[in-house]
Amino acid sequence: MEARIALTLRLIGGLTTAEIARAFLVPEKTMGQRIFRAKKTLSEAHVPFETPCGDELRGRVESVLLVVYLIFNEGYTATLGEEWTRTAICDEALRLGRMLAQLLPGESEVHALLALMELQASRAAARRGRNGEAVLLSDQDRSLWDLAQIQRGVTALERARRLGGGAKHYALQAAIAACHMRARTAEETDWERIVLLYDALMQISQSPLVALNRAVAVGEAQGPAAGLDALDAAARLADASALAGYHLFPSVRGALLMKLGRFTEASEEIQRAITMTKNLREQELLTERLKKIEKAALSA
């Protein structure tokens, strides 16, 4: 399945090997080899292009949804370049999601993924500053959020729940996004509920990325020490070695260490994160965070 998704992202989605590698948290060389082997397998087997039907079609839905999800993620936060977001890619993923909702109206996770994308995309205008700089959720002007798109997302999530999919992967992610949308200010965010939703998500997906995001929520709900403990637990997951090359791991760790007043360690983690990301806007964001840490250390 992973090779099928990677090949689809490369040949049809148009993503580069580097972008696909980041999506799967593997080295670019490793992903290049997987894509090459997948091409070779298809070629040698003379597999025809055809539309599956019946049980075979239902068995392919999960793969299709993951392809669309990863395309959206690349648009939402670009792997490299001078722009933090790539709106055209997000728009294309949304178009595909809406098309899938029409083609497969009885599939709860189709509506749940569409809900997640609508809710995340509704913040697009607030995620970029005047000069294109990245603006984090806690600092966003929430009056810029697209209320019509939020409503579309909420409606899609309600439909997924009516179809019995409220506790599935994309529905839980959409529910987390909805928690943020309901908060009029960052301070009003229901972090306790978000932690519970991540707990439920961890029950069905032992993903190191889910564990990383859960650690952020725990840090907000229970304090930075608890967040750091949760982050260390994420690093001990069976496949957490993938986090070693992912810049958000030291970025989150640095932010938590800063809140704990452990400025030297925090500075080291942020410096490491800066060297690991290839996105200019994220580098700028992390550099500003590093300056704040250094300033806090001087005044401590």
NUBAGU-538957 format. One record per residue: z, y, x of N, C-alpha, C, O in turn. Coordinates in steps of 0.2 Angstrom, whole numbers, padded with zeros to 4 digits, always signed. Each point is the difference from the previous one (the first is absolute). Example, Ala and Ser with C-alpha at 12.3 -4.5 7.8 and 13.67 -1.06 7.14 Angstrom:
# residues 2
+0039-0028+0066+0000+0006-0004+0000+0006+0004+0003-0001+0005
-0007+0006-0007+0001+0006+0004+0003+0005-0004+0001+0006+0003
This chain:
# residues 300
+0000-0006+0004+0000+0006-0004+0000+0006+0004-0004+0005-0001
+0008-0005+0007+0000+0006+0004-0006+0002+0003-0002+0005+0001
-0002-0011+0002-0006+0001+0003-0005+0003-0006-0005+0004+0002
+0005-0007-0008-0004+0002-0005+0000+0008-0002-0004+0004+0000
+0011-0002+0000+0001+0007-0001-0002+0004+0005-0003+0006-0001
+0004-0008+0008-0002+0004+0005-0007+0001+0001-0003+0006+0001
-0001-0011-0003-0007+0000+0001-0003+0005-0006-0005+0003+0001
+0008-0004-0007-0002+0005-0005+0001+0007+0001-0004+0004-0001
+0010-0003+0004+0002+0007+0002-0005+0003+0005-0002+0006+0000
+0000-0010+0005-0005+0002+0005-0007+0001-0002-0003+0005+0001
+0000-0010-0005-0007+0000-0002-0001+0004-0006-0006+0003-0001
+0010-0003-0004-0001+0003-0006+0004+0006-0001-0002+0005-0002
+0009-0005+0004+0004+0006+0000-0002+0005+0005+0002+0006-0001
-0005-0008+0007-0002+0005+0005+0006+0002+0004-0001+0005+0004
+0006-0008-0004+0006+0001+0005-0002-0002+0007-0003-0005+0000
+0006+0008+0005-0001-0002+0007+0005-0006+0001+0004-0001-0004
-0006-0002+0009+0005-0006+0003+0007+0003+0001+0005-0004-0001
-0005+0010+0004+0007+0003+0002+0004+0001-0007+0006-0001+0000
-0010+0004-0005+0004+0001-0006+0002-0006-0004+0005+0000-0002
-0009-0005+0003+0002-0007-0003+0006-0003+0003+0004-0003-0003
-0005+0004+0010+0006-0003+0004+0007+0003-0002+0005-0003+0000
-0006+0010-0001+0007+0003-0002+0002-0002-0006+0006-0001-0001
-0010+0000-0004+0002-0003-0007+0003-0006+0001+0005-0002-0004
-0007-0003+0008+0003-0006+0001+0006+0000+0006+0003-0005+0001
-0002+0011+0002+0005+0000+0006-0002-0005+0005+0005-0003+0002
-0011+0003+0000-0002-0005+0006-0004+0005+0005-0003+0005-0002
+0003-0008+0008-0005+0004+0005-0007+0000-0002-0002-0005-0004
-0001+0010+0006-0007+0001-0002-0005-0006+0002-0004-0002-0003
+0006+0000+0009-0004-0006+0003+0001-0006-0004-0005-0004-0001
+0011+0003-0001+0001-0006-0004-0004+0000-0007-0002-0005-0002
+0002+0011-0001-0003+0001-0006-0008-0001+0001-0003-0003-0004
+0001+0006+0009-0007-0001+0002-0002-0007+0000-0006-0002-0002
+0010-0002+0005-0001-0007+0001+0000-0004-0007-0005-0004-0001
+0009+0006-0003+0001-0003-0007-0007+0002-0004-0003-0005-0003
+0001+0011+0004-0006+0002-0004-0006-0004+0003-0004-0002-0004
+0004+0001+0010-0006-0003+0003+0000-0007-0002-0005-0003-0002
+0011-0001+0002+0000-0007-0002-0002+0000-0008-0003-0005-0001
+0005+0009-0003-0001+0000-0007-0008+0001-0001-0003-0004-0004
+0000+0008+0008-0007+0001-0001-0004-0007+0002-0004-0002-0003
+0007-0001+0009-0003-0006+0002+0000-0005-0005-0004-0004-0001
+0010+0003-0002+0002-0005-0005-0005+0000-0006-0003-0005-0002
+0002+0011+0000-0004+0002-0006-0007-0002+0002-0004-0003-0004
+0002+0005+0009-0007-0001+0003-0002-0008+0000-0005-0002-0002
+0010-0001+0005-0001-0007+0002+0000-0004-0007-0003-0005+0000
+0007+0007-0005+0001-0004-0006-0006+0002-0005+0000-0003-0005
-0004+0008+0007-0005+0003-0005+0003+0001-0007-0003-0002-0005
+0009+0006+0005+0003+0002-0006-0004+0005-0004-0002+0005+0003
+0000-0006-0009-0004+0004-0004+0004+0006-0003+0006-0001-0001
-0008+0007-0001+0003+0005-0003-0001-0001-0008-0005-0001-0002
+0011+0000-0001-0001-0002-0007+0007+0003-0004+0005+0000+0004
-0005+0001-0010+0005+0002-0004+0004-0006-0002-0003-0004-0004
+0009+0003+0006+0004-0006-0002+0002+0001-0008+0000+0005-0003
+0002-0010+0000+0002+0000-0007+0006-0005-0001+0001-0004+0004
+0002+0005-0010+0005-0005-0002+0006+0000+0005+0002+0006+0002
+0001-0011-0001+0006-0001+0005-0002+0003+0007+0005+0003+0003
-0011-0004-0001-0002+0003+0007+0001+0007+0000+0002+0003+0005
-0005+0001-0011+0001+0007+0000+0007+0002+0000+0002+0005+0004
+0002-0008-0008+0008+0002+0000+0003-0001+0007+0004+0003+0002
-0007-0008+0001+0003-0002+0007-0002+0006+0005+0003+0000+0005
-0008+0003-0006-0002+0006+0004+0003+0006-0001-0001+0005+0004
+0004-0004-0010+0002+0007-0002+0005+0003+0006+0000+0005+0001
+0005-0010+0001+0005+0003+0005-0004+0003+0006+0002+0005+0003
-0007-0009+0000-0004+0003+0005-0003+0006-0001+0000+0005+0004
-0003-0004-0010-0003+0006-0002+0004+0006+0000-0001+0005+0002
+0007-0006-0005+0005+0005-0001+0003+0002+0007+0001+0006+0001
+0000-0010+0004+0002+0001+0006-0005+0005+0004+0002+0004+0004
-0008-0006-0005-0006+0004+0003+0001+0007-0002-0001+0005+0004
+0001-0004-0011+0000+0007-0003+0006+0003+0003+0000+0006+0001
+0006-0009-0001+0007+0003+0002-0001+0002+0007+0002+0006+0002
-0005-0010+0003+0000+0002+0007-0005+0006+0001+0001+0004+0004
-0006-0004-0008-0005+0006+0000+0004+0006-0002-0001+0005+0004
+0004-0005-0009+0004+0006-0002+0005+0002+0005+0001+0006+0001
+0003-0011+0002+0005+0002+0005-0004+0003+0006+0003+0005+0003
-0009-0007-0001-0003+0003+0006-0002+0008-0002+0001+0004+0004
-0003-0003-0010-0001+0007-0003+0006+0004+0000+0000+0006+0001
+0006-0009-0003+0006+0003-0002+0003+0002+0007+0003+0006+0000
-0003-0010+0005+0002+0002+0007-0004-0003+0005+0000-0006+0001
-0005+0010+0002-0005-0002+0004+0003-0003+0007+0005+0003+0002
-0008-0008+0000+0002-0003+0006-0001+0005+0006+0004+0000+0005
-0010+0003-0005-0001+0005+0006-0004+0006-0002-0002+0000-0006
+0001+0005+0010-0004+0006-0001+0004+0006-0001+0006+0000+0001
-0009+0005-0004+0004+0007+0000+0002+0001-0007+0004+0005-0001
-0005-0010-0004+0003+0001-0007+0005-0005-0002-0001-0006+0002
+0006+0008-0005+0005-0005-0002-0002-0004-0006+0001-0006+0000
-0005+0009-0004-0003-0004-0006-0007+0000+0000-0003+0005+0003
+0000-0010-0006-0008+0000-0001-0001+0000-0008+0000-0006-0002
+0000+0011-0001-0001+0000-0007-0005-0004-0003+0001-0003-0005
-0007+0003+0008-0006-0003-0003+0002-0008+0000-0003-0003-0005
+0006+0001+0010+0002-0008+0000+0005-0001-0006-0001-0005-0003
+0006+0009+0003+0005-0001-0006-0004+0000-0007+0001-0004-0004
-0006+0009+0004-0004+0001-0007-0004-0007-0001+0000-0002-0006
-0003-0001+0011-0004-0006+0000+0005-0006-0003-0002-0004-0004
+0008+0004+0007+0004-0005-0001+0002+0000-0008+0001-0005-0003
+0001+0011+0001+0001+0002-0007-0005-0002-0004+0001-0003-0006
-0007+0004+0008-0006-0001-0005-0001-0008+0000-0001-0002-0006
+0002-0002+0011+0000-0007+0000+0006-0003-0004-0001-0004-0004
+0007+0008+0004+0005-0003-0004-0001+0001-0007+0002-0004-0004
-0004+0010+0002-0002+0001-0007-0005-0005-0003+0000-0002-0005
-0005+0001+0009-0005-0005-0001+0003-0007-0002-0002-0003-0005
+0006+0001+0010+0003-0006-0001+0005-0001-0006+0000-0005-0004
+0003+0011+0002+0004+0000-0006-0004-0001-0006+0002-0003-0005
-0009+0005+0005-0004-0001-0006-0003-0007+0000-0001-0003-0005
+0000+0001+0011-0003-0007+0000+0005-0006-0001-0002-0005-0003
+0008+0007+0005+0006-0005+0000+0006+0003-0004+0005+0000+0003
-0006+0001-0010+0005+0004-0003+0006-0004-0001+0006+0002-0002
-0006-0009+0003+0006-0004-0002+0004-0002+0007+0005-0003-0001
-0007+0006+0006+0003-0001+0007+0005+0005+0001-0002+0006+0002
+0009-0008-0002+0005+0005+0001+0000+0004+0006+0001+0006+0001
-0003-0010+0005+0001+0003+0006-0006+0005+0002+0000+0004+0004
-0006-0005-0008-0005+0005+0000+0002+0007-0002-0001+0005+0003
+0005-0005-0009+0002+0006-0003+0006+0003+0005+0001+0006+0000
+0003-0011+0003+0005+0002+0004-0002+0004+0006+0002+0005+0002
-0007-0008+0001-0003+0003+0006-0003+0007-0001+0000+0005+0003
-0004-0005-0009-0003+0006-0002+0006+0006-0001-0001+0005+0002
+0007-0008-0005+0005+0005-0001+0003+0003+0007+0001+0006+0000
+0000-0011+0004+0002+0002+0007-0005+0005+0003+0003+0005+0003
-0009-0006-0003-0005+0005+0003+0000+0006-0004+0000+0006+0004
+0000-0006-0010+0000+0007-0004+0006+0004+0002+0000+0006+0001
+0006-0010-0001+0006+0004+0001+0001+0003+0008+0002+0005+0001
-0005-0009+0003+0000+0002+0007-0005+0006+0001+0002+0005+0003
-0008-0006-0006-0005+0005+0001+0002+0007-0004-0003+0005+0002
+0007-0006-0006+0002+0006-0004+0004+0006+0004+0000+0006-0001
+0002-0009+0007+0003+0005+0005-0004+0003+0005+0002+0003+0005
-0009-0005-0005-0004+0002+0005+0000+0008+0002+0000+0001+0006
+0000+0003-0011+0000+0007+0002+0006+0002+0003+0000+0005+0004
+0006-0008-0005+0006+0002+0003+0001-0003+0007+0005+0002+0003
-0009-0007-0001+0001-0004+0006-0003+0004+0006+0001-0002+0006
-0005+0007-0007-0003+0004+0005+0002+0007+0000+0000+0003-0006
+0002+0000+0011+0001+0007+0001-0006+0005+0000-0006-0003+0000
+0007+0009+0001-0006+0005+0000-0005-0002+0005-0006+0001+0000
+0009-0003+0006-0005-0001+0006-0001-0008+0001-0002-0002+0005
+0003-0002-0011-0001-0007+0001+0005-0004+0002+0000-0006+0001
+0006+0009+0001+0005-0004+0003+0004-0004-0005-0001+0001-0006
+0004-0007+0008+0003-0005-0004+0006+0003-0003+0004+0003+0004
-0003-0004-0011+0006+0002-0003+0004-0006-0003-0003-0003-0004
+0009+0001+0006+0003-0006-0002+0003+0001-0007+0000+0006-0003
+0001-0011-0001+0002+0000-0007+0006+0005-0001+0000+0003-0005
+0005-0004+0010+0006+0004-0002-0001+0008+0001+0004+0004-0003
-0010-0002+0006-0001+0007+0001-0006+0002-0004-0002+0006+0000
+0000-0010-0005-0006+0002-0004+0001+0005-0006+0006+0000-0002
-0010+0004+0001+0000+0004-0006-0002-0004-0006-0006-0001-0001
+0011-0001-0003-0002-0005-0005-0003+0003-0006-0003-0003-0004
+0002+0010+0004-0004+0003-0005-0007-0001+0001-0005+0001-0005
+0003-0003+0011-0007-0002+0002-0002-0007-0002-0006-0002+0000
+0011-0002-0002-0002-0007-0002-0004+0000-0007+0001+0005-0004
-0006-0009+0004-0005-0001-0006+0004-0003-0006+0000-0006+0000
+0002+0009-0005+0004-0003-0005-0005-0004-0004+0003-0005-0003
-0009+0006+0002-0005-0004-0004+0000-0007+0003-0001-0005-0003
+0000+0006+0010-0001-0007+0004+0007-0004+0000+0000-0006-0001
+0005+0010+0001+0007-0004-0001+0000-0003-0006+0003-0006-0001
-0005+0009-0005+0000-0003-0006-0004-0006-0001+0001-0005-0003
-0007+0005+0007-0005-0006+0000+0004-0005+0003-0001-0006-0002
+0004+0007+0008+0004-0005+0004+0005-0003-0005+0001-0006+0001
+0003+0010-0004+0006-0003-0004-0003-0004-0006+0003-0005-0001
-0009+0007-0002-0003-0004-0005-0002-0007+0002+0001-0005-0003
-0004+0005+0009-0002-0006+0003+0005-0005+0002+0000-0006-0001
+0006+0009+0003+0006-0004+0002+0003-0003-0006+0002-0006+0000
-0002+0010-0006+0003-0003-0006-0005-0005-0003+0003-0005-0002
-0009+0005+0003-0005-0005-0002+0001-0006+0004+0000-0006-0002
+0001+0006+0009+0002-0005+0004+0006-0004-0002+0001-0006+0000
+0004+0010-0002+0007-0003-0003-0001-0003-0006+0003-0006-0001
-0007+0008-0004-0002-0003-0006-0003-0007+0001+0001-0004-0004
-0005+0004+0009-0004-0006+0002+0005-0005+0003-0002-0006+0002
+0008+0008-0001+0005-0005+0003+0000+0000+0008+0003-0004+0003
-0005+0010+0000-0001+0000+0007+0005+0005+0003-0001+0002+0006
+0006+0000-0009+0005+0005+0002+0003-0002+0007+0002+0005+0003
-0001-0011-0002+0004-0002+0006-0005-0003+0006+0003-0003+0004
-0009+0005-0005-0005-0002+0005-0001+0005+0006+0003+0006-0001
-0006-0008+0006-0001+0004+0006-0002+0007-0001+0004+0005+0001
-0010-0003-0004-0002+0006-0001+0004+0004-0005+0001+0006+0000
+0001-0009-0005+0004+0003-0005+0007+0003+0002+0002+0005-0001
+0001-0009+0006+0006+0002+0003-0001+0006+0004+0004+0005+0001
-0010-0005+0003-0002+0006+0004-0001+0006-0004+0002+0006+0002
-0005-0007-0008-0002+0006-0004+0006+0002-0003+0001+0006-0001
+0004-0010-0001+0007+0002-0002+0003+0004+0005+0004+0005-0002
-0004-0006+0008+0003+0004+0005-0003+0007+0000+0003+0005+0001
-0010-0005-0001-0004+0006+0000+0002+0004-0006+0001+0006+0000
+0000-0009-0006+0002+0003-0006+0007+0004+0001+0001+0005-0003
+0004-0009+0006+0006+0003+0002+0000+0007+0003+0003+0005-0002
-0008-0005+0007-0001+0007+0003-0003+0005-0004+0002+0006+0000
-0006-0008-0005-0004+0005-0004+0005+0003-0005-0001+0005-0002
+0006-0009+0000+0005+0002-0005+0005+0005+0003+0003+0004-0004
-0002-0004+0010+0005+0005+0003-0003+0007+0001-0006+0001+0003
+0009+0004-0006-0002+0007+0000+0000+0003+0007-0003+0004+0002
+0008-0007+0002+0001+0003+0007+0002-0007+0004+0001-0005-0003
-0002+0006+0009+0001-0006+0005+0007-0002-0001+0002-0006+0000
+0003+0011-0001+0007-0002-0001+0002-0004-0006+0005-0004+0000
-0010+0004-0005+0002-0003-0006-0003-0007+0000+0000-0004-0005
-0003+0002+0010-0003-0007+0001+0005-0005-0001+0005+0000+0003
-0007-0005-0007+0005-0006-0002-0001-0005+0006-0003-0005-0001
+0006+0006+0007-0001-0005+0005+0003-0006-0001-0002-0005+0003
+0008+0005-0007+0003-0007-0001-0005-0004-0004+0000-0006+0001
-0003+0008-0006-0005-0004-0004-0006-0002+0005-0002-0005-0001
+0000+0010+0005-0005-0002+0005+0002-0006+0004-0004-0004+0002
+0010+0004+0001+0002-0006+0004+0000-0006-0004-0002-0005+0002
+0004+0005-0009+0000-0006-0004-0007-0002-0001-0001-0006+0000
-0004+0010-0001-0007-0002+0000-0002-0003+0006-0004-0005+0000
+0006+0008+0006-0002-0003+0006+0003-0007+0001-0003-0005+0003
+0009+0004-0005+0003-0006+0000-0004-0005-0004-0001-0006+0002
-0001+0008-0008-0004-0005-0004-0007-0001+0003-0002-0006+0000
-0001+0011+0004-0006-0001+0003+0001-0005+0006-0005-0004+0002
+0011+0004+0001+0001-0004+0006+0001-0007-0002-0002-0005+0004
+0003+0004-0010+0001-0007-0003-0007-0004+0000+0000-0006+0000
-0005+0010-0001-0007-0003-0001-0004+0002+0006-0006-0003+0000
+0008+0007+0004-0004+0002+0006+0004+0001+0006+0003+0006+0001
-0002-0011+0003+0004+0001+0007-0004+0004+0005+0000-0002+0006
-0003+0008-0008-0004+0004+0004+0004+0004+0004+0005+0004-0002
-0006-0003+0009+0003+0004+0004-0001+0008-0002+0005+0004+0001
-0011-0003-0004-0001+0007-0002+0005+0002-0006+0002+0005-0001
-0002-0010-0004+0005+0001-0006+0007+0001+0003+0004+0004-0003
-0002-0008+0008+0007+0000+0003+0001+0007+0003+0005+0003+0000
-0010+0000+0003+0000+0006+0003+0001+0006-0005+0004+0004+0001
-0008-0004-0006+0001+0005-0005+0006-0001-0004+0003+0005-0002
+0000-0011+0001+0006-0001-0003+0006+0003+0005+0005+0003-0003
-0006-0003+0009+0005+0003+0005+0000+0007-0001+0006+0003+0000
-0011+0000-0001-0001+0007-0002+0004+0002-0006+0004+0005+0000
-0005-0009-0005+0004+0001-0006+0007-0001+0000+0004+0004-0002
-0002-0009+0006+0007-0001+0001+0003+0005+0004+0006+0002-0002
-0009+0001+0007+0002+0006+0004+0002+0006-0005+0004+0004+0001
-0009-0003-0006+0001+0005-0005+0006-0001-0005+0004+0005-0001
-0004-0011-0001+0005-0002-0005+0007-0001+0003+0005+0002-0003
-0004-0005+0009+0006-0002+0002+0002+0003+0007+0005-0001+0003
-0009+0005+0000+0001+0004+0006-0004-0003+0006-0002-0006-0001
+0002+0010+0006-0005-0003+0006+0003-0006+0003-0004-0004+0003
+0010+0003-0002+0003-0006+0003-0002-0006-0004-0003-0005+0003
+0003+0005-0009-0002-0006-0004-0008-0001+0000-0002-0005+0000
-0001+0011+0001-0008+0000+0001-0002-0003+0006-0004-0004+0000
+0008+0005+0005-0001-0003+0007+0001-0007+0000-0003-0004+0003
+0009+0002-0006+0001-0007-0001-0006-0004-0004-0002-0005+0002
+0000+0008-0007-0006-0003-0004-0006+0000+0004-0004-0005+0000
+0003+0010+0005-0006+0000+0004+0000-0005+0005-0004-0004+0002
+0011+0003+0001+0001-0006+0005-0002-0007-0004-0002-0004+0004
+0004+0004-0010-0001-0006-0004-0007-0002-0001-0003-0005+0001
-0001+0011-0002-0007-0001+0000-0004-0002+0006-0004-0004+0000
+0007+0006+0006-0003-0002+0006+0002-0007+0002-0003-0003+0004
+0007+0000-0008+0002-0007+0001-0004-0005-0004+0001-0006+0000
-0005+0009-0005-0004-0005-0004-0005-0004+0004-0001+0002+0006
-0001-0008-0009-0004-0005+0004-0006+0003+0003-0002-0001+0006
-0002+0006-0010-0006+0003+0003+0001+0007+0001-0005+0004+0000
+0011-0002+0002+0001+0007+0001-0002+0002+0007+0000+0006+0001
-0003-0010+0003-0003+0002+0007-0006+0004-0002-0002+0004+0005
+0000-0004-0011-0006+0005-0001+0002+0007+0000-0004+0004+0001
+0011-0003-0002+0002+0007-0001+0000+0003+0007+0001+0006+0001
-0001-0010+0005+0001+0003+0006-0006+0005+0002+0002+0004+0004
-0008-0005-0007-0005+0005+0002-0001+0005-0006-0005+0003+0000
+0009-0003-0004-0001+0004-0006+0005+0007+0001+0006-0001+0000
-0010+0007+0000+0004+0006+0001+0005+0002-0004+0005+0003+0001
-0005-0006-0008+0005+0003-0004+0007-0004+0001+0005+0003-0003
-0005-0008+0006+0006-0004+0002+0004+0005+0004+0006+0001-0001
-0008+0001+0007+0004+0005+0004+0001+0006-0003+0005+0004+0001
-0010-0002-0005+0001+0007-0004+0006+0000-0004+0004+0004+0000
-0004-0010-0004+0006+0000-0005+0006-0001+0004+0006+0003-0002
-0006-0007+0007+0006-0001+0004+0003+0007+0003+0006+0001+0000
-0011+0002+0003+0002+0007+0003+0003+0005-0005+0005+0003+0001
-0008-0003-0008+0003+0004-0005+0007-0002-0002+0004+0004-0001
-0003-0010+0001+0007-0003-0002+0005+0002+0006+0006+0002-0001
-0008-0003+0007+0004+0001+0006+0002+0007+0000+0005+0002+0002
-0010+0003-0003+0001+0007+0000+0006+0002-0005+0004+0004+0001
-0005-0007-0007+0006+0001-0005+0007-0002+0002+0005+0002-0002
-0005-0007+0006+0006-0003+0003+0002+0004+0006+0006-0001+0003
-0010+0006-0001+0002+0004+0006-0001-0004+0007+0003+0003+0005
-0007-0008-0005-0002-0004+0006-0006+0003+0002-0005-0003+0000
+0005+0009+0003-0006+0004+0001-0004-0003+0006-0006+0000-0001
+0009-0002+0006-0004-0003+0006-0004-0006-0002-0006+0000+0001
+0009-0004-0005-0004-0006-0003-0005+0002-0005-0006-0003+0000
+0008+0008-0004-0005+0002-0005-0006+0003+0003-0006-0001-0002
+0007+0005+0008-0006+0003+0003-0004-0005+0003-0006+0000+0000
+0009-0005+0003-0004-0006+0003-0005-0003-0005-0005-0002+0001
+0008+0000-0007-0004-0003-0005-0005+0004-0003-0006-0002-0001
+0007+0009+0000-0006+0004-0002-0005+0001+0005-0006+0000-0002
+0008+0000+0009-0005+0001+0005-0005-0007+0000-0006+0001+0001
+0010-0006-0002-0004-0007-0001-0005+0000-0006-0006-0002+0001
+0008+0005-0006-0004+0000-0006-0006+0005+0001-0005-0002-0002
+0006+0007+0005-0005+0005+0002-0006-0004+0004-0006+0001-0002
+0008-0005+0007-0005-0003+0004-0003-0006-0004-0006-0002+0002
+0008+0000-0007-0002-0006-0004-0005+0002-0006-0004-0004-0001
+0004+0010-0001-0004+0002-0006-0006+0004+0003+0000+0003+0005
-0006-0004-0008-0006+0003+0002-0003+0005-0005-0005+0003+0001
+0010-0001-0005-0002+0005-0005+0003+0007+0002+0006+0000+0001
-0010+0005+0000+0002+0006+0002+0006+0003-0004+0005+0003+0003
-0006-0003-0010+0005+0003-0004+0007-0004+0000+0005+0004+0000
-0005-0010+0001+0006-0004+0001+0003+0002+0007+0006+0001+0000
-0010+0000+0005+0002+0002+0007+0004+0007-0001+0005+0001+0003
-0008+0003-0007+0003+0007-0001+0006+0000-0003+0005+0003+0002
-0005-0007-0007+0007-0001-0004+0005-0003+0004+0006+0002+0000
-0007-0007+0004+0005-0003+0004+0002+0004+0006+0006+0001+0002
-0011+0003+0000+0002+0005+0005+0005+0006-0002+0004+0002+0003
-0005+0000-0009+0004+0005-0003+0007-0004-0001+0006+0004+0001
-0006-0010-0003+0007-0004-0001+0003+0000+0007+0007+0001+0000
-0010-0002+0005+0002-0001+0007+0004+0007+0002+0005+0000+0003
-0009+0005-0005+0003+0007+0002+0007+0001-0004+0004+0003+0003
-0004-0005-0009+0006+0001-0004+0006-0004+0003+0006+0002+0000
-0008-0008+0002+0005-0005+0003+0003+0004+0007+0006+0000+0001
-0011+0002+0003+0002+0004+0006+0005+0006-0001+0004+0001+0003
-0006+0003-0009+0004+0005-0001+0007-0002-0003+0005+0004+0002
-0005-0009-0006+0006-0002-0002+0005-0003+0005+0006+0001+0000
-0009-0004+0005+0004-0003+0006+0003+0006+0004+0005+0000+0002
-0009+0006-0001+0003+0005+0003+0005+0004-0003+0005+0002+0003
-0005-0002-0010+0006+0003-0004+0005-0004-0001+0005+0002-0003
-0005-0009+0004+0005-0005-0001+0006+0001+0004+0005-0003-0001
